[in-house]
Amino acid sequence: ERLLLLLLVAASAVAQSEASANLGGVPSKRLKMQYATGPLLKFQICVSRGYRRVFEEYMRVISQRYPDIRIEGENYLPQPIYRHIASFLSIFKLVLIGLIIVGKDPFAFFGMQAPSIWQWGQENKVYACMIVFFLSNMIENQCMSTGAFEITLNDVPVWSKLESGHLPSMQQLFQILDNEMKLNVDMDSIPHHRS
């Protein structure tokens, strides 16, 4: 029973450290995949939705077709209020699990009678800790989930999942990149006259 509780606390500490790494605006592992001197194609993605694999697949195919393009990826962070809620929940979860394990009644501190759910948690500490842990993680993930898959080429937006509601197909992305690259070549070929 104690081993299970220690595992829960350790897993929570790991999840909290990963969340805090992502909350700071700098992902724990930056998704910079390629170094080149050409245009910069930047992806801002919601990591909690599992879009990392999609990004890696797009990066692989794009780098084969456009070897001169630099590709970067980073987390698209939610609004600050949601980040603060997730951060608060990760700390509150640890405090609550600690109180359940130790058996301290926090309601007595406020002069209140403990509700029946607290008494059930004291009788079923393992189950109570697991419920608190998984329920809190579910809410934290929901707060951190943006659903974003935003793409810019040289800081010019070329695709937004938040606006379109879906990911671009590989063909759509190729067409966008072809048009942008052709436009850049056409602009470079226009003679510049000095006045």
C-alpha positions in Angstrom: 0.0 0.0 0.0 2.8 2.4 0.9 4.7 1.4 -2.2 1.7 2.3 -4.4 1.4 5.7 -2.7 5.1 6.4 -3.2 4.8 5.6 -6.8 1.8 7.9 -7.2 3.7 10.8 -5.5 6.8 10.1 -7.7 4.7 10.0 -10.9 3.0 13.2 -9.8 6.3 14.9 -9.2 7.5 13.9 -12.7 4.3 15.1 -14.3 4.6 18.4 -12.4 8.2 18.9 -13.6 7.2 18.3 -17.2 4.2 20.7 -16.9 6.4 23.4 -15.4 9.0 23.0 -18.1 6.2 23.5 -20.7 4.5 26.3 -18.7 7.6 28.4 -18.7 7.3 29.0 -22.5 10.2 26.8 -23.3 9.4 23.2 -24.1 11.4 20.6 -22.3 12.7 19.3 -25.6 12.7 21.9 -28.4 11.4 20.4 -31.6 14.1 22.0 -33.8 14.8 19.4 -36.4 16.8 20.9 -39.2 19.5 23.6 -39.7 19.7 25.2 -43.1 20.0 28.7 -44.6 16.7 28.9 -46.5 13.2 30.1 -45.4 12.0 29.3 -41.9 8.9 27.1 -41.6 7.7 27.2 -38.0 5.1 25.0 -36.4 3.4 25.9 -33.1 1.6 22.8 -31.8 -0.5 21.6 -28.9 1.7 18.9 -27.5 -1.0 17.5 -25.2 -3.1 16.5 -28.2 -0.4 14.3 -29.6 0.3 16.5 -32.6 4.0 15.9 -32.2 3.9 12.8 -34.3 2.1 14.6 -37.0 4.7 17.4 -36.9 7.5 14.9 -37.2 5.9 13.2 -40.2 5.3 16.6 -41.9 8.9 17.6 -41.1 10.3 14.4 -42.6 8.3 14.8 -45.9 8.8 18.5 -46.2 12.6 18.3 -45.6 12.8 15.7 -48.4 10.8 17.8 -50.9 12.3 21.2 -49.8 15.8 20.6 -48.5 16.6 24.3 -48.2 13.7 25.0 -45.8 14.6 25.2 -42.0 11.9 23.6 -39.9 11.2 24.4 -36.2 8.5 23.3 -33.8 7.5 24.6 -30.4 4.6 24.3 -27.9 1.6 26.6 -28.5 0.9 27.7 -24.9 -2.7 28.2 -23.7 -3.9 31.5 -22.2 -2.2 32.4 -18.9 -5.3 31.8 -16.8 -5.4 28.1 -17.9 -1.7 27.7 -17.2 -2.2 29.1 -13.7 -5.1 26.8 -13.1 -3.1 23.8 -14.2 -0.1 24.8 -12.1 -2.4 25.3 -9.0 -4.0 21.9 -9.6 -0.7 20.1 -9.8 0.3 21.6 -6.3 -3.1 21.1 -4.8 -3.1 17.5 -5.9 0.1 16.8 -4.0 -1.1 18.5 -0.9 -4.4 16.6 -1.0 -2.7 13.2 -1.5 -0.3 14.1 1.4 -3.2 14.9 3.7 -5.0 11.7 2.7 -1.8 9.6 3.4 -1.0 11.3 6.7 -4.7 11.2 7.8 -4.9 14.9 8.8 -8.4 16.3 8.7 -8.1 19.8 7.1 -11.7 20.6 7.8 -11.1 20.5 11.6 -8.6 23.4 11.1 -11.5 25.5 9.8 -13.9 24.3 12.5 -16.0 22.3 10.0 -17.2 18.8 10.1 -15.5 16.5 7.6 -17.8 15.5 4.7 -18.6 11.8 4.2 -16.3 11.7 1.1 -13.3 12.7 3.3 -14.2 9.9 5.7 -14.5 7.4 2.8 -11.1 8.6 1.6 -9.6 7.9 5.0 -11.0 4.4 4.9 -9.8 3.8 1.3 -6.6 5.7 1.1 -5.2 4.0 -2.0 -8.3 4.4 -4.0 -8.8 8.0 -2.8 -5.2 8.9 -3.8 -5.6 7.3 -7.2 -8.9 9.2 -7.9 -7.3 12.5 -6.8 -4.2 11.9 -9.0 -6.0 10.8 -12.2 -8.9 13.3 -11.9 -6.4 16.2 -11.3 -4.2 15.1 -14.2 -7.2 14.9 -16.5 -8.3 18.5 -15.6 -4.7 19.8 -15.9 -4.4 18.2 -19.4 -7.6 19.8 -20.4 -6.4 23.2 -19.3 -3.1 22.9 -21.2 -4.8 21.6 -24.4 -5.2 24.3 -27.0 -5.8 22.1 -30.1 -3.4 24.4 -32.0 -1.4 23.5 -35.1 -0.2 26.8 -36.4 2.2 27.2 -39.3 4.2 30.2 -40.4 6.7 30.7 -43.2 9.2 33.4 -42.4 6.8 34.7 -39.7 3.9 34.9 -42.1 0.9 32.8 -41.1 0.2 30.1 -43.8 -2.1 27.8 -41.8 -4.1 27.9 -38.6 -6.0 24.9 -37.2 -7.6 27.2 -34.6 -9.2 29.1 -37.5 -9.8 26.3 -40.0 -10.8 23.6 -37.5 -8.6 20.9 -39.1 -5.0 20.0 -39.9 -3.8 20.7 -43.4 -3.3 17.7 -45.7 0.1 17.1 -47.0 -1.1 18.2 -50.5 -2.5 21.4 -49.1 0.8 22.1 -47.3 2.8 21.5 -50.5 0.5 23.8 -52.5 0.9 26.5 -49.9 4.7 26.2 -49.8 4.9 26.0 -53.6 2.8 29.2 -53.9 4.9 31.0 -51.2 8.2 29.9 -52.7 7.1 30.9 -56.2 5.9 34.3 -54.9 9.3 34.9 -53.2 11.2 34.0 -56.4 8.9 36.3 -58.5 9.5 39.1 -56.0 13.3 38.6 -56.1 13.3 38.7 -59.9 11.6 42.1 -60.1 14.3 44.7 -60.9 14.7 47.4 -58.2 15.1 50.9 -59.6 16.9 53.6 -57.6 15.2 57.0 -57.6 
